[in-house]
Amino acid sequence: MEKTPVPSACLPVPILQASEDKVKQLVKEIGREIQQLSLAGCYWLSGSTVEHVARCRGLVKVNLSGCHLTSLRLSKVLSALQHLRSLAIDVSPGFDAGQLSGECKATLSRVRELKQTLYTPSYGVVPCCTSLEKLLLYFEILDRTREGAVLSGQLMVGQSNVPHYQNLRVFYARLAPGYINQEVVRLYLAVLSDRTPENLHAFLISVPGSFAESGATKNLLDSMARNVALDALQLPKSWLNGSSLLQHMKFSNPFYFSFSRCALSGGHLIQRVINGGKDLQSLASLNLSGCVHCLAPDSLLRKAEDDIDSGILETLVVSCCNLRHLNLSAAHHHSAEGAGRHLCQLLARLRHLRSLSLPVCSVADSAPRADRAPVQPAMHAVPRGFGKKVRIGVQSCPHPFSGQAGPQPSSVFWSLLKDVPFLERLELIGSNFSSAMPRNEPAIRNSLPPCSRAQSVGDSEVAAIGQLAFLRHLTLAQLPSILTGSGLVSIGLQCQQLQSLSLANLGMMGKVVYMSALSDMLKHCRRLKDLRLEQPYFSANAQFFQALSQCSALQRLCLVSRSGTLQPEAVLAFMARCLHVVVCHLFTGESLSTCRSLQQSLLRSFQAERPALNVVVFPLLHEGLTDVIRDVPMVHLDEVTLFKSRVAEEPPNLWW
């Protein structure tokens, strides 16, 4: 068969293993043929190496997010790329648009898609991009310096040029916590409020916490309601709560809605979003995370833990029958008694689902009743034949659904997963779960207790996940009734495509009850690349690292354990065996001296042969944690270190 050239390039080795020499060699050999190149997240490459991208003169798309580039080097690279139409860069302290050459600005004037991550108050290159159709902004500006000085949200000197939005079709802004990020995004929005682009069809702002509406933003929203028909919408919760904005917004063929953390009632969802059951077959992604009343009728007397209105959910399912991504996490969605009316039974109709996030309590079969004998959790969770001397393992559990350990056909969760077999991402997150690893604050010492309904969700429900043969990403958080973790073995055996696994607060908090099962599971996870574990008393000992060493594809490990312990020799032996691991983040209860010693040993032993190596070993409750976190490369912080729900977090295919 004749070999056809591919007009794009990825590095010929795993991206996290790429050295400076390999990148230079790639550019030298095939640079002239490359039309699309991503060096995203290559934080370890020097600016002089990244500068070699200028030799790829035929580039149409280039992603340099996470790369270290000065204004002068960026100018040199872009000056050579006359065909460039799509660009992703970081804007760091010291950026000066005045250092961009005329040739560079000419290239930027032809760019139609720009993804810009801001670490300093600045417009970046936006004012130079006069033909922009898609603008993605990620605000990562810190409020204070390391010395504690408060930063200003005013733009840097020479950064007062006005952006050009007249051709804009997509505007997306994601803000990290902090008031400066809010101040700077208002400067970007102020230009939009003067004149709304006629072709705007996606307007998305993701803000943690509150973000007060101003006169300018109100004018912008009013203008959008009058002049444009949107396909994608996400707004800060304070802009939607209590307003009639959704009644006036026009939508053409919407593919993405996010109302995360909004006070959206079921009545508003049906009337203002679904328009009384209007056909929304175009909707592919819906984020209702943290919308505690979105599946309930309008009632001032309703509590968040009360049963949902299945009629509202049914209307949603029927109207949005082609949903591929659905997030219902961070809420109590309890189903009442009634055949065919359970949340899982209704969601089973969404046969196109590829990613799903649910609160743990929502998959419980029904509410506990006074006249029902309590389930014996030990018999419900452990297969027949297990005694105290029998180790949980593959040999003891030949079929994941045999005996009493397997979920019965009457389980609504088992039936749901049977009907959506092509799920690639699944999240089961306790309604009250909060990670001990926050973004810009000290570690959280206390957490809320799990929902009482979650007490009936245990090992058998976890075993049901083994039906998902195409599963790639799995998150399980705050499942208090995990007794042995036997369901994890089923997942390891049957979910052979699994690439990322996040486990948090499973079973009792004072003891890790699933260590043996986890060890057995990891033996079968040949494609696992990312593992995140969060458990208060996790013992990262030789047994654990020996099992983890069998995950031959593993690249990133993050352990968060408030009172956890480490065996430094086991960590070093693990890193020596797993040659692809380049991220090792261990936040435990060990002393600062122990952590520093291990971190130095890891860097000294493996940094030279693994240029991308990023090691952080630090006490979780130490007051210096915030400063340590700020040095973690954004690609790892966002994807592994911080816990968050990722289903429908952004519109599908937001960036190439």
DOMI-994298 format. One record per residue (C-alpha): x, y, z. Coordinates in steps of 0.25 Angstrom, whole numbers, plus 5000, padded with zeros to 4 digits. Each point is the difference from the previous one (the first is absolute). Layout:
N
XYZ/...
***
This chain:
656
500050005000/500550144996/500450085012/499350145001/500650125007/499350055012/499950155000/500250015015/501049955010/500149945014/501349975006/500549864996/500149965015/499150025012/499950155001/500450005015/501349924996/500450104989/501450065002/500550134994/500949924990/498849924995/499150124998/501150074992/500249874991/498649994997/499950154995/501349984992/499549874993/498550034997/499850155004/499750044986/498949904999/499350035013/498750084999/499549985015/500949985012/499749995015/501150025010/498950035011/500549975014/501549994996/500450095012/501449945000/500450044987/500950124999/499650134992/501149984991/499549864996/498650054999/500550104990/500349894990/498550004997/500350124991/500649904990/498649944998/499650114990/498849924995/499350005014/498550035000/499849965015/501050015011/499849975015/501150065009/499250005013/500949975012/501250044992/501050105005/500150114990/500550155001/499350104992/501250014991/500049854998/498550004997/500250114990/501149934993/499249874999/498750064995/500750094990/500449884992/498649935001/499350084989/498949894998/499649995015/498550015003/500049935014/500950035012/500049975014/501050075010/500350045014/500150155004/501050005012/500550125009/501050084991/499249994987/500150124992/499150024987/501050114996/501149904997/499149934989/500650034986/499150054989/500149864993/499549935013/498950105001/499749974985/499949855003/499150035013/499150084991/499649884992/499849915012/498649955002/500149925012/500750045013/500249935013/500750085010/500349975015/500350125008/500950005012/500150155000/499050114998/500150034985/499349994987/501149924994/500049994985/498550024999/500050144995/500949954989/499049894995/499150094992/499349884993/499749925013/498849904999/500349925012/500650055013/500349915012/500550075012/500549935013/500350095011/501049955010/500550135007/500449995014/499550115010/501350005008/501549994997/500849895008/500450125009/498550025003/499950134992/498650034994/500050014985/499250094992/499049964989/500350124992/500749974986/501550014999/500650124993/499850004985/498849905001/498850104998/499849974986/498549954997/499749864995/499349984987/498849925002/499250034987/500149864994/499949925013/499249885000/500549935013/500450075013/500449915012/500650055013/500449905011/500550075013/500849945012/499650055014/500450145003/499550154998/501050044991/499649904989/498650065001/500550144999/500849974987/498949924994/499150125002/501050084991/499849894989/498550005001/499950165000/500350004985/499049894997/498950085008/500250124990/499749924988/499649865000/500549924988/498949964990/500649864998/500249975015/499449865002/500749955013/500250085012/500649935012/500550055014/500549905010/500250075014/500249935013/499250075011/499250134998/500350104989/499150135002/499350054988/500450144995/499350104992/500949964988/499749855001/498550035001/500150084988/500749894993/499049905004/498850094995/500750024987/500249854998/498649975003/499650104990/501049974989/500549865000/499649865000/500949915008/500449864999/500849995013/499850075013/500750015014/499850115009/500550035015/498949955009/499750155006/499750044986/498949904999/499549985014/498750085001/500050064986/499149984988/501250004991/499749864995/498650034995/500650114991/501249924994/499849954986/500749864997/500149944986/500549865001/500750005013/501049895003/500550045014/499450065012/500650015014/499350055012/501049955010/499650055014/498950084996/498750015008/499249944988/498749935004/499349894992/499050104996/501050104994/500749884994/498849954992/499450144997/501250094997/501149904995/499249884994/498950104996/498849915006/500649874993/500550064987/500849914992/501550025003/500649884992/501250094997/500450015015/501249915002/500550055013/499350055013/500650035013/499150015012/501049985011/499750065013/498650044995/499349945013/498650034995/500149984985/499249875001/498950055010/498850084998/500050155005/499750005015/500650095010/499849895011/500849894992/501349955007/501249964991/499849865005/498649984996/499649914989/500150054985/498850014991/500249894990/499150074990/501050124999/501249904997/499149924990/499750134993/501550034999/500449864995/498950004989/500350144996/501549985000/500149864995/501450024993/500750045012/501449955000/500650075013/499150025013/500450055013/499149995012/501050005011/500150085013/498549995003/499149905007/499149944989/499249905008/499049914993/498649975006/499449865000/499349964987/500349914988/500750064988/500250145007/501449985006/501050104995/500949884995/498849944992/499750144994/501550034996/500149864994/499250054988/501250094996/500749904992/501050104994/500650035013/501550005000/500350075014/499150005012/500250065014/499049975011/500050025015/500149875008/498750015006/499350014987/500349854996/499449945013/498949914997/499050075009/499850075013/500249915013/498649965005/499649975014/499349874997/501349954992/501049925007/501450064999/500949954990/501249925006/501250084993/501049895003/499249904992/499650104990/501450044997/500949875001/499949884991/499649875006/501249925005/500850125005/500649975014/500950095008/501249924994/499650014986/500650114992/499250084991/500449974986/499749954986/500149855003/498950025012/499150084991/500049924986/498750084995/499850145004/498549995001/499949865006/499549975014/499550115009/501250104997/499450034986/498950104998/498749934998/499250034987/499050075008/501050115004/499750134993/501450044999/500449874994/498950014989/500450144997/501449964997/499549894991/499250094992/501250104998/501149914996/500850104993/500350095012/501550054999/499950085013/499349985013/500050075013/499349965013/500250125010/499450015013/499150125001/500750055012/501449974996/501150115000/501449974997/501150035010/500850064989/499450144997/500650104990/500550125007/499749975015/500549915011/499749864999/498649965005/500049935014/498649965001/498949964991/498549985000/499549865003/499449924988/498550004996/499249905007/499549944987/501549974996/500149905011/499349904991/501050024989/501249905001/500949904994/498949934992/499750144993/501450024997/500149864994/498950044991/501050104993/500749884995/499049994989/500650124993/501049944990/500350144994/500250075013/501250095000/499850105012/499449965013/499850085013/499549955013/499950095012/499349995014/499449864999/499949975015/499549864999/501249944993/500449885008/501049934993/500250074986/499749864993/499350084989/501350074996/500549864996/498949994990/500350134994/501549964999/499649874993/499050054990/500250154998/501349984992/500050144993/500150075014/501050124999/499750085012/499549965014/499650095011/499649945014/499650095012/499549975014/499549864997/499549925012/500450035015/500850135001/500949955011/500449874993/500349974985/499149884998/500349984985/501549995000/500049854996/499050014989/500750134995/501349924999/499349894992/499350104991/501350074996/500649874995/499050014988/500150154997/500949994989/499650134993/499950085013/500750134998/499550095012/499749965014/499450095011/499849955014/499450085011/499849935013/500350055015/500849885005/500649954987/501349925002/500850014988/500949885003/500749894993/498849924997/499350124993/501250044992/500349864996/498649984994/500050144994/501349964993/499249914991/499350114993/501150014990/499350124993/499950095012/500550144998/499450085012/499749975014/499450095011/499749965014/499350095010/499949945014/499950095012/500549905010/500749914990/501449945000/501149974990/501149904999/501150084993/500749874995/498749954994/499850134992/501450004995/499949854996/498750034993/500550124992/501249914995/499149894995/498950094994/500850074989/498950094995/499650075013/500350144999/499150065010/500049965015/499250085009/500049955015/499250085010/500049935013/500150015015/501549985000/501050105006/500550114991/501549955002/499549864995/499350064988/501250094996/500949895001/499249904991/499750114990/501550034999/500349864998/499049984989/500550124992/501449965002/499849864995/499050024988/500050154996/501149984989/499449884993/498650065001/500050154996/498550025003/500149945014/499250085010/500149965015/499350065011/500149935014/499450095011/499249995013/498550024996/499750095012/501350085000/499750154999/501050014988/499149914991/499450124992/501450044996/500349864996/498849984992/500250134992/501349944994/499349884994/499950004985/498650044996/499849884992/500249915012/499350085010/498750014991/500049864996/500549925012/500450075012/498750085003/498749925001/498850044992/498949954992/500450004985/498749954993/499450124991/501050095007/500250064986/499349994987/500549884991/501150034991/500250145005/501549994996/500649914990/
***
